[in-house]
Amino acid sequence: MKKILIFSVLLFLFLGFTLSLGAELDLKITTEQIEKPSPQSEVKLNLTIENLGDEKNNLVIKLLSLSNYSDFGPFDAKNNELKIDKISKNEKINLSIDLYVKEELTKDEYGFISQVSYSIGNILNQYYTTIPLTFTTMGGQLSFTSAPNVKVGLETLIALSSTVKNNGTTEVKDITVKLKENEYFSEYMEGKNVYLESLAEGKSATFTLRIKPHDSVKAGTYETFLILSYKDSNGKQFVYEQPATITITASSFTYFIRRILDFFYGIIPNYGIAIILLTLLIKLVLLPLTIQQLKSMSKTQALTPELKELQKKYKDDPKKAQEEQMKLYKKYGINPATGCLISILPLPILLILFSSLNGYVKLLDQPFLWVKNLAIPDPTYIIPILVAATTLLQQYLTTGKDPTSKIFMFMFPILIGYWALSFQTAISIYWIFYSIFSTIEFILVNRRYAKALEVIKK
């Protein structure tokens, strides 16, 4: 008896729950995201009503209250009821409800509990639903996806990137992103602010501003602002500010190299010549290491025939071949490990020099020969060609006689010349004269140790 009673209760509850669901609302009601209004102003709740089912008559949409409120809360509804005599299948109708904002809005989205009723034939249908009213947090439907943030070295041109997204349902136009004037930073090339003609709904775009730090900027974190402006589909202008963070870091090595560069500029007031003098100074500092490296390389090249004979003689005994090779190296004072170490040691200095020139603000708009700005690539492409040519000359002299190195000898200059198309001219000048000085070093060292090499060959 108990089992029958429990089953009957469960069946009754199931049927009651099923019947309570009823037919689903086959109207689609959507709203537009709009700019958040200020207190004591009017705003429109724009609705798009789409009929997904049969033709409906006497459609009434009535706002009852806000969710979590007993009334309309911070709003007054001037007309809280919309009436449509007839809406056909798949038809869309746009309507609006006028609202008055009484006080400061503390949320970005509000939900209006609403009653929807209509007739299909002689049957009256009635439903309850929630209609959202959503605001953008900052000005209209276009906003930044995240707060712009960049970290860069001291005295370096800043590339600040930011992404904006169109969160609305219509296209926006005349989009401009620029830096707000302040005492620490200014846009490089004034008047060249980032601009985009239009951005479709749901799409994103990334903007990059070139920002020049003022002389007063020291290592630390700075908060500045970007100004975003655009027009919506109705031509209404939106402008608002977005906080951005710029972190400036200091490097002792970079700072030291730039001070030397400034010293040479003080002697000859041209940064192109100052870069050449700095490159020469670096080569002189590295000269002892370079001489050791070239001596080791030259001796190794002179012993190439004997090394090949050893490999041929002991081809079935690699261990013995290695032992004899080390004896030969010892006889003529060659240490392969030292040669490798010497070739690696200059690399950190070269990288520091490279990073010191890259983006250095004092190189902006500084001329050299036909180039009007050392901080940008050479628009005539002459400098990249010289980069490739001087690199090829250096490669030819140092590896030209080695058949296994011929492919690298031609490929590397072509590759570095291609990269130089996007190099700042300052970096390309450094590379050109580094190759020239290296070539001169090689010729002089080879002449100095020619007799010693002849002794080895005999």
C-alpha positions as CSV (number, residue, x, y, z in Angstrom):
1,M,0.0,0.0,0.0
2,K,2.9,2.4,0.9
3,K,4.5,1.7,-2.5
4,I,1.3,2.5,-4.4
5,L,0.8,5.8,-2.4
6,I,4.5,6.9,-3.0
7,F,4.1,6.1,-6.8
8,S,0.8,8.1,-7.0
9,V,2.4,11.1,-5.3
10,L,5.4,11.1,-7.6
11,L,3.2,10.7,-10.7
12,F,1.0,13.6,-9.5
13,L,4.1,15.8,-9.0
14,F,5.6,14.9,-12.4
15,L,2.3,15.7,-14.2
16,G,2.0,18.9,-12.3
17,F,5.6,20.0,-13.2
18,T,5.1,19.0,-16.9
19,L,1.8,20.9,-17.2
20,S,3.3,24.0,-15.4
21,L,6.0,24.3,-18.1
22,G,3.5,24.9,-20.9
23,A,4.5,26.1,-24.4
24,E,7.7,28.1,-24.8
25,L,7.7,31.7,-25.7
26,D,8.4,31.8,-29.4
27,L,9.2,35.5,-29.5
28,K,12.9,36.7,-29.5
29,I,13.3,40.0,-27.7
30,T,16.8,41.6,-27.8
31,T,18.1,44.9,-26.7
32,E,21.1,47.1,-27.7
33,Q,24.1,47.9,-25.5
34,I,24.2,51.7,-25.0
35,E,26.3,54.3,-23.2
36,K,25.7,54.6,-19.5
37,P,23.6,57.8,-18.9
38,S,24.2,60.3,-16.2
39,P,21.6,61.1,-13.5
40,Q,18.6,63.3,-14.4
41,S,18.8,62.3,-18.0
42,E,16.6,60.3,-20.4
43,V,17.5,57.0,-22.1
44,K,15.8,54.7,-24.5
45,L,15.4,51.0,-24.0
46,N,15.6,49.8,-27.7
47,L,13.9,46.5,-28.3
48,T,14.0,44.2,-31.4
49,I,11.1,41.8,-31.4
50,E,11.3,38.8,-33.8
51,N,8.4,36.4,-34.2
52,L,9.8,32.8,-34.4
53,G,6.4,31.2,-34.5
54,D,2.9,31.7,-36.0
55,E,1.3,35.0,-36.7
56,K,0.4,36.8,-33.5
57,N,-2.3,39.4,-32.7
58,N,-2.7,42.0,-29.9
59,L,0.9,41.6,-28.7
60,V,1.5,43.4,-25.5
61,I,4.9,43.8,-23.7
62,K,4.7,45.4,-20.3
63,L,7.5,46.2,-17.9
64,L,6.5,45.3,-14.3
65,S,9.6,46.0,-12.2
66,L,13.4,45.6,-12.1
67,S,14.7,42.3,-10.8
68,N,15.7,42.5,-7.2
69,Y,13.5,45.6,-6.9
70,S,9.8,46.1,-6.0
71,D,9.6,48.9,-8.6
72,F,11.8,50.4,-11.3
73,G,14.6,51.4,-8.9
74,P,16.7,54.2,-10.3
75,F,14.5,54.5,-13.4
76,D,11.1,56.0,-14.1
77,A,9.3,54.5,-17.1
78,K,7.4,57.0,-19.1
79,N,5.7,54.3,-21.2
80,N,6.1,50.9,-19.7
81,E,3.8,49.1,-22.1
82,L,4.2,48.4,-25.9
83,K,1.4,47.2,-28.1
84,I,1.6,45.6,-31.6
85,D,-1.7,44.8,-33.4
86,K,-0.1,42.1,-35.5
87,I,3.3,40.5,-36.1
88,S,3.8,38.0,-38.9
89,K,5.9,34.9,-38.8
90,N,9.7,35.7,-39.0
91,E,8.9,39.4,-38.9
92,K,11.1,41.8,-36.9
93,I,9.8,45.0,-35.3
94,N,11.9,47.7,-33.6
95,L,10.4,49.6,-30.7
96,S,11.6,51.6,-27.7
97,I,10.6,52.5,-24.1
98,D,11.5,55.9,-22.7
99,L,13.2,55.8,-19.3
100,Y,14.2,58.6,-17.0
101,V,17.4,58.1,-14.8
102,K,16.7,59.4,-11.3
103,E,20.1,58.6,-9.7
104,E,23.6,57.4,-10.3
105,L,23.6,53.9,-11.9
106,T,25.8,51.5,-9.9
107,K,25.6,48.5,-12.3
108,D,26.4,47.9,-16.0
109,E,23.3,45.8,-16.5
110,Y,19.7,45.8,-15.2
111,G,16.9,43.3,-15.9
112,F,13.3,44.3,-16.3
113,I,10.8,41.6,-15.3
114,S,8.2,41.8,-18.1
115,Q,4.8,40.3,-19.0
116,V,4.3,39.3,-22.6
117,S,0.8,38.4,-23.9
118,Y,-0.6,37.8,-27.4
119,S,-3.3,35.9,-29.2
120,I,-3.0,33.1,-31.8
121,G,-6.5,32.6,-33.2
122,N,-8.8,32.6,-30.2
123,I,-6.2,31.4,-27.7
124,L,-4.6,33.9,-25.4
125,N,-1.0,33.3,-24.4
126,Q,0.7,34.9,-21.4
127,Y,4.4,34.7,-20.3
128,Y,6.9,36.3,-18.0
129,T,10.4,37.1,-19.1
130,T,13.4,39.3,-18.2
131,I,14.5,42.1,-20.7
132,P,18.1,43.3,-20.1
133,L,19.3,46.9,-20.3
134,T,23.1,46.8,-20.7
135,F,25.5,49.7,-20.6
136,T,29.1,50.0,-21.7
137,T,31.4,50.9,-18.8
138,M,33.2,53.6,-20.8
139,G,31.6,55.5,-23.6
140,G,29.5,53.7,-26.2
141,Q,30.0,50.3,-27.7
142,L,33.8,50.5,-28.4
143,S,36.2,49.7,-25.5
144,F,39.7,48.4,-24.7
145,T,39.9,44.7,-24.1
146,S,42.4,45.3,-21.3
147,A,44.4,48.1,-19.7
148,P,47.4,49.0,-22.0
149,N,50.7,48.1,-20.3
150,V,54.3,48.2,-21.5
151,K,57.8,47.7,-20.1
152,V,60.7,49.4,-21.8
153,G,64.3,50.5,-21.1
154,L,65.3,54.0,-20.0
155,E,65.8,56.6,-22.8
156,T,64.1,54.3,-25.3
157,L,61.3,55.0,-27.8
158,I,58.2,53.3,-26.5
159,A,55.8,51.1,-28.5
160,L,52.5,51.0,-26.6
161,S,50.0,48.6,-28.1
162,S,46.3,48.4,-27.2
163,T,43.4,46.5,-28.5
164,V,39.8,47.8,-28.8
165,K,36.7,45.8,-29.5
166,N,33.4,46.7,-31.0
167,N,30.9,45.3,-28.5
168,G,27.9,46.7,-30.2
169,T,25.6,45.5,-32.9
170,T,26.5,48.2,-35.5
171,E,29.6,49.4,-37.2
172,V,31.6,52.3,-35.7
173,K,33.7,54.8,-37.7
174,D,36.5,57.4,-37.5
175,I,38.3,55.6,-34.7
176,T,41.3,57.5,-33.2
177,V,43.6,56.5,-30.4
178,K,46.1,59.0,-29.1
179,L,48.1,59.9,-26.0
180,K,46.8,62.4,-23.6
181,E,49.3,65.3,-23.1
182,N,51.3,65.0,-19.9
183,E,54.6,66.1,-18.5
184,Y,56.5,62.8,-19.0
185,F,55.6,61.5,-22.5
186,S,54.6,62.7,-25.9
187,E,53.7,61.1,-29.2
188,Y,56.6,60.7,-31.6
189,M,55.9,62.3,-35.0
190,E,53.1,64.6,-33.8
191,G,50.0,64.5,-36.0
192,K,50.5,60.9,-37.0
193,N,48.0,59.5,-34.5
194,V,46.6,56.1,-35.0
195,Y,43.4,56.1,-37.1
196,L,41.0,53.4,-38.4
197,E,38.2,54.3,-40.8
198,S,35.7,51.7,-39.5
199,L,35.3,48.6,-37.3
200,A,32.5,46.1,-37.8
201,E,30.4,44.7,-34.9
202,G,32.2,42.1,-32.9
203,K,35.6,42.8,-34.4
204,S,38.8,43.9,-32.7
205,A,41.7,46.1,-33.8
206,T,45.2,46.7,-32.3
207,F,46.8,50.1,-32.3
208,T,50.4,50.9,-31.6
209,L,51.5,54.4,-30.5
210,R,55.1,55.5,-30.7
211,I,55.8,57.4,-27.5
212,K,58.9,59.5,-26.7
213,P,59.9,59.9,-23.0
214,H,60.9,63.3,-21.9
215,D,64.3,64.0,-20.4
216,S,62.7,64.1,-16.9
217,V,61.7,60.4,-17.1
218,K,63.6,58.2,-14.7
219,A,63.3,54.5,-13.9
220,G,59.9,53.7,-12.4
221,T,56.3,53.1,-13.2
222,Y,54.1,55.9,-14.7
223,E,50.4,56.0,-15.3
224,T,49.2,57.9,-18.3
225,F,46.1,58.0,-20.4
226,L,45.0,57.1,-23.9
227,I,42.2,59.0,-25.6
228,L,39.8,56.9,-27.7
229,S,37.3,58.6,-29.9
230,Y,34.9,57.3,-32.5
231,K,31.4,57.8,-34.1
232,D,28.6,55.3,-33.9
233,S,26.3,54.5,-36.9
234,N,24.2,57.6,-36.1
235,G,27.2,59.9,-36.2
236,K,27.3,60.4,-32.5
237,Q,30.8,61.2,-31.2
238,F,32.2,59.2,-28.2
239,V,35.4,60.2,-26.4
240,Y,36.8,58.7,-23.3
241,E,40.1,58.1,-21.5
242,Q,41.7,54.8,-20.8
243,P,44.5,54.5,-18.1
244,A,47.7,53.0,-19.4
245,T,50.8,51.9,-17.5
246,I,54.4,52.5,-18.7
247,T,57.2,50.9,-16.7
248,I,60.7,52.2,-17.3
249,T,63.7,50.0,-16.4
250,A,67.4,51.0,-16.2
251,S,70.3,49.0,-17.5
252,S,73.8,49.9,-16.3
253,F,75.4,48.5,-19.5
254,T,73.1,50.3,-21.9
255,Y,73.4,53.5,-20.0
256,F,77.2,53.3,-20.1
257,I,77.3,52.7,-23.9
258,R,74.9,55.6,-24.5
259,R,77.0,57.9,-22.5
260,I,80.1,57.0,-24.6
261,L,78.0,57.6,-27.7
262,D,77.0,61.1,-26.3
263,F,80.6,61.8,-25.5
264,F,81.6,61.2,-29.2
265,Y,78.7,63.3,-30.3
266,G,80.0,66.1,-28.1
267,I,83.3,66.0,-30.0
268,I,81.7,65.7,-33.5
269,P,78.0,66.7,-33.4
270,N,76.7,64.0,-35.7
271,Y,75.3,60.7,-34.2
272,G,76.2,58.8,-37.4
273,I,79.9,59.6,-37.0
274,A,79.6,59.0,-33.2
275,I,78.3,55.5,-34.0
276,I,81.3,54.9,-36.2
277,L,83.7,56.0,-33.5
278,L,81.9,53.9,-30.9
279,T,82.2,50.9,-33.2
280,L,85.9,51.5,-33.6
281,L,86.3,51.8,-29.9
282,I,84.5,48.4,-29.4
283,K,86.8,46.8,-32.0
284,L,89.9,48.2,-30.3
285,V,88.7,46.8,-26.9
286,L,88.1,43.4,-28.5
287,L,91.3,43.5,-30.6
288,P,93.4,41.2,-28.3
289,L,90.7,38.6,-28.3
290,T,90.2,39.0,-32.1
291,I,93.9,38.6,-32.7
292,Q,94.0,35.4,-30.7
293,Q,90.9,34.1,-32.5
294,L,92.3,34.9,-36.0
295,K,95.7,33.4,-35.1
296,S,94.1,30.2,-34.0
297,M,91.9,30.1,-37.1
298,S,94.8,30.7,-39.4
299,K,97.0,28.0,-37.9
300,T,94.1,25.6,-38.0
301,Q,93.6,26.4,-41.7
302,A,97.3,25.9,-42.4
303,L,97.2,22.4,-40.7
304,T,94.1,21.3,-42.7
305,P,96.1,19.0,-45.1
306,E,97.8,17.3,-42.2
307,L,94.5,16.9,-40.3
308,K,92.9,15.3,-43.4
309,E,95.9,12.9,-43.6
310,L,95.4,11.9,-40.0
311,Q,91.7,11.2,-40.5
312,K,92.5,9.1,-43.6
313,K,95.3,7.2,-41.8
314,Y,93.2,6.4,-38.7
315,K,89.8,6.2,-40.3
316,D,89.2,2.8,-38.5
317,D,90.4,4.1,-35.1
318,P,88.6,7.5,-34.3
319,K,90.1,7.5,-30.8
320,K,93.7,7.3,-32.1
321,A,92.9,9.9,-34.8
322,Q,91.7,12.3,-32.0
323,E,94.9,11.7,-30.0
324,E,97.1,12.4,-32.9
325,Q,95.1,15.5,-33.8
326,M,95.6,16.9,-30.2
327,K,99.3,16.2,-30.4
328,L,99.5,18.2,-33.6
329,Y,97.6,21.1,-32.0
330,K,99.9,21.0,-29.0
331,K,103.0,21.0,-31.3
332,Y,102.0,24.3,-33.0
333,G,100.4,25.9,-29.9
334,I,96.7,25.6,-30.9
335,N,94.0,25.3,-28.3
336,P,90.6,24.6,-30.0
337,A,88.7,25.3,-26.7
338,T,90.4,28.7,-26.3
339,G,89.4,29.6,-29.9
340,C,85.7,28.8,-29.2
341,L,85.8,30.7,-25.9
342,I,87.3,33.7,-27.6
343,S,84.7,33.7,-30.3
344,I,81.9,33.7,-27.7
345,L,83.2,36.4,-25.4
346,P,82.5,39.4,-27.7
347,L,78.9,38.4,-28.2
348,P,77.5,39.9,-24.9
349,I,79.3,43.2,-25.8
350,L,77.8,43.2,-29.3
351,L,74.3,42.5,-27.9
352,I,74.6,45.4,-25.4
353,L,75.8,47.7,-28.2
354,F,72.9,46.6,-30.4
355,S,70.3,47.2,-27.6
356,S,71.9,50.5,-26.8
357,L,71.3,51.8,-30.3
358,N,67.9,50.3,-30.8
359,G,65.2,52.9,-30.0
360,Y,67.6,55.4,-28.4
361,V,65.6,58.6,-28.2
362,K,68.5,60.9,-29.0
363,L,68.8,59.3,-32.4
364,L,65.3,60.5,-33.4
365,D,65.4,62.9,-36.4
366,Q,69.2,62.9,-36.4
367,P,70.6,63.0,-40.0
368,F,73.5,61.2,-41.5
369,L,74.6,61.7,-45.1
370,W,71.4,61.2,-47.2
371,V,69.4,59.7,-44.3
372,K,67.3,62.2,-42.4
373,N,66.4,60.0,-39.4
374,L,68.8,57.5,-37.8
375,A,65.9,56.0,-35.8
376,I,64.1,54.6,-38.9
377,P,65.2,52.3,-41.8
378,D,66.8,53.9,-44.9
379,P,64.0,54.6,-47.4
380,T,66.4,54.5,-50.3
381,Y,67.5,50.9,-49.5
382,I,71.2,51.9,-50.0
383,I,72.1,51.2,-46.4
384,P,70.7,47.6,-46.4
385,I,72.6,46.9,-49.7
386,L,75.8,48.2,-48.0
387,V,75.1,45.9,-45.0
388,A,74.9,42.9,-47.3
389,A,77.9,43.9,-49.3
390,T,80.3,44.5,-46.4
391,T,79.1,41.3,-44.7
392,L,79.8,39.4,-47.9
393,L,83.3,40.9,-48.1
394,Q,84.1,39.8,-44.6
395,Q,82.7,36.3,-45.1
396,Y,84.7,35.9,-48.4
397,L,88.0,36.8,-46.8
398,T,87.5,34.7,-43.7
399,T,85.8,31.6,-45.2
400,G,86.1,32.0,-49.0
401,K,88.7,29.3,-49.4
402,D,86.7,26.7,-47.5
403,P,84.4,24.8,-49.9
404,T,82.1,23.7,-47.1
405,S,81.4,27.3,-46.1
406,K,80.5,28.7,-49.6
407,I,76.8,28.3,-49.2
408,F,76.8,30.1,-45.8
409,M,79.2,32.7,-47.2
410,F,76.5,33.9,-49.6
411,M,73.3,33.1,-47.7
412,F,74.2,35.0,-44.5
413,P,74.9,38.4,-46.2
414,I,71.6,38.1,-48.2
415,L,69.7,37.2,-45.0
416,I,71.3,40.1,-42.9
417,G,70.6,42.5,-45.8
418,Y,67.0,41.5,-45.8
419,W,66.8,42.0,-42.0
420,A,68.4,45.4,-42.5
421,L,65.4,46.6,-44.5
422,S,63.6,46.9,-41.1
423,F,66.7,47.9,-39.0
424,Q,67.0,51.4,-37.7
425,T,69.7,53.1,-39.8
426,A,71.8,53.6,-36.6
427,I,72.0,49.8,-36.2
428,S,72.8,49.3,-39.9
429,I,75.7,51.8,-39.7
430,Y,77.1,50.0,-36.7
431,W,76.9,46.7,-38.7
432,I,78.5,48.1,-41.8
433,F,81.5,49.6,-40.0
434,Y,81.8,46.6,-37.7
435,S,82.2,44.4,-40.8
436,I,84.7,46.9,-42.4
437,F,86.8,47.0,-39.3
438,S,86.7,43.2,-38.9
439,T,87.9,42.9,-42.6
440,I,90.8,45.3,-41.9
441,E,91.7,43.4,-38.8
442,F,91.8,40.1,-40.7
443,I,94.0,41.5,-43.4
444,L,96.5,43.0,-40.9
445,V,96.7,39.9,-38.7
446,N,97.2,37.7,-41.7
447,R,100.1,39.8,-42.9
448,R,101.6,39.9,-39.4
449,Y,101.5,36.1,-39.0
450,A,102.2,35.1,-42.6
451,K,105.7,34.0,-41.9
452,A,104.6,31.9,-39.0
453,L,102.0,30.2,-41.1
454,E,104.6,29.5,-43.8
455,V,106.8,27.7,-41.2
456,I,103.8,25.6,-40.2
457,K,103.0,24.7,-43.9
458,K,106.7,23.6,-44.5
